[in-house]
Amino acid sequence: MTAPETPQTPPEGPLRLGYVGCGSMAQRVHLPNFTAVPGCRVVALAEVRRSLGEKVLRRRGGAAQERPTG
């Protein structure tokens, strides 16, 4: 038995995405693919390696905002 198909309703406004990890897969595959989807915006990145996180933000045209931890 299969479930009946349900229509997908697009979200109101852009899909705002936060992404954790800025390694090679994120840079080469995930982030470019997410930003290529119409209506999808990457609005936050998190990376434990500060210099890498800042480098990826600069490449993608973002501005860093540090959040307190703990």
Secondary structure, 3 states (H helix, E strand, C coil): CCCCCCCCCCCCCCEEEEEECCCHHHHHHHHHHHHHCCCEEEEEEECCCHHHHHHHHHHHCCCCCCCCCC
